[in-house]
């Protein structure tokens, strides 16, 4: 009832899962990941306990293959399960129980595991693998995962149709304010075109919840600071810091106003970037 990709970034710093299904809120059941440990997707007749168990095995030093073996040998329902795992080093393993509904299968490679069940056919996982390989190792992991998921959807995806999708990416210190490892945690629980909505949300996530790069930072001169203060006060805000907090742009403006993200400055000036 689901197709997914579990992967590690080429630089070895991020792990993630992308998943779509004709199933309500698939993101609540399938994906799990911890930075510096690994990631897992559990699906078909999903055993959600696999998530915590697999990550514990990986955290103890098990490879993806060993972690998977431990999950299956302790589970009498293994023939109905499908699961993909990627470990800290990018080792990958996938299992499709023989009782999973057709079409069901998987493909694994260096740093990724792709799997699906109740699909229109094998072409879904093949398209996902090709998109993953074509996306380029330098691309952000979230974008590579989404590209693979979109390719699977375009190839027919879940034979029953579309309903939900999710994207989870972890990296040390990537969370809000740098205080946890959640780089991306997005879910579309019920939609006619969940992949399109997931792509829209990822664009917003990149704006609001990722830190500006050095290239995106514009140093504040006294003239720009005066411009920003005038803008904020004209909108009824106490000062520019208050406007930043109201609009949730904290990741895009320095706390001491040493710099402002180019996109936010353009927005203030009424010329937002396309």
C-alpha positions, 0 to 999 in steps of 0.5 A: 500500500506504500512506496518509499525511499530510505537514504543517507546523503553522499557526505554522510551527514544526513539520513532520511525517508520519503514515502507516499501511499493510498493510506491516511497519514502515512507519515505517522506510521512509516518513517523514522530516523536519527542523525548519526544512527540511521533511518528506517521505513516500515510498511505493508502490514507495518510493524511500527515497533520496528522503528524504535527497535531498528534505531536501537540496534543501529545505535548499538553498532549493528549494520542495516543488514544485521538490524533487519535480521534481528527485526525479522527473527523476532517477528512472527508477522514477518511474511506480511512486513516490508521494511527498508533500513540505511545505517550510519555508514550508508549500508542498506537492507530491505525486506519484502515478505512473501505475503505482501500484496502484488506488486511488491519488491525493492531495490538497494544500493550504496546509501539507499533502499527503495521498496513498495507494495500494492504498486502498479508494477516494478517500474515504480521502484525502477523509476525511483532508483533512476531519479535518485541516481540522476539527482546528483550527490551534491543536491540536498538530501530532501530534494533527492528523496522528493525527486525519487518519490515523485518519479515513483508517483509518475510511474504509477505509484500505489495501484489504488491511488493517492492519499498521503505523503511524508518527508523526514530528514535528520542531520546533527544540529539541523533543527530549529535553533540548532537544538535538535536533528530534525532538518525536515519533518513534513506530512501531507495526511490526506490530499488529492495530490499529496506529492505536489503539496509536499513539494510546496511545503518543502519550499516553505520549510527551506525558507522558514526553517533552514539557516541562511548560507553565507552567500544569502547573507546581506551585511546590515549598514546603518542605512539598511538598518534604518530602512528596516526599522522604518518598514517595521514601524510603518506596519505597526510593529515595535521594531524590526526584531518584533516584525521578524518574530511575528513573521517567523523569519528568525532563521533568516535574520541575525539576532544582532542584526548583523545581516539579513537574508537577501530574500527577506530584504527583497520582501521588505522592499516589495520585490520578493525573489521568484 
